[in-house]
């Protein structure tokens, strides 16, 4: 796990108040070049800091950052396995998953624990891998799982999911939530991540989860054989284009809104 330039910009977008508490899965390394540190401010970094707790406290004026991990290797503040019931009783204004979720086998249990450890009106923030990270973790996670879990019916509001081109520090893409019968088709030959934020409004025992593409549609919306053949041909040519220009088609996807990272 590690804090990079785009992660910091995502945190800037989502942390506006001072003196907030933050819980973190795993200890976050600082993965920034010298030029990126200059943009953010050299005074926020100490040469002796391997992990990002002091930086996060100084940069975002946090009251505290508490780290959790099931391994003792990186000396977290508390030893907790997010695949089991968490014993820590306090709750946080912000719970930040900076890339741990894809390394956890029981993702639903981990998400439940994160929710349990977040205050009402607190914020949950994720950065997770989405595409072309085979072998990096157990999973590559779809935007739809976060839209489905972090919905109003499940006790959340203002959920945002952004698509991140890992090789580009200038732009990211806001993902539009799916409607019934739709699915996401964007991908790339390059590495992609997704960044997520949501606000917790109330507790719920069991989540209501649906995959929009498989919900029942009126008969008039069924795809004809000709239309399906046309879609297959378009996808074929998209794959050819992507093999030559890895991220070219992202700018044309209707579910993506390209936005400058500032």
Buried (B, 14 or more C-beta within 10 A) or exposed (E): BBBBBBBBBBBBBBBEEEEBBBBBBBBBBBEBEEEBBEEBEEEBBEEEEEBBBBBBBBBBEBEBBBBBBBEEEBEBBEEBBBBEEBEBEEBBBBBBBBBBBBBBEBBEBBBBBBBBBBBEEBBBBBBBBBBBBEEEBEBBBBBBBBBBBBBEEBBBEEBBBBBBBBEEBEBBBBBBBBEEBBEBEBBBBBBBBBBBBBBBBEEEEEBEEEEBBEEEEEEEEEEEEEEEEEEEEEEEEBEEEBEEEBBEBBEEBEBBEEEEBE
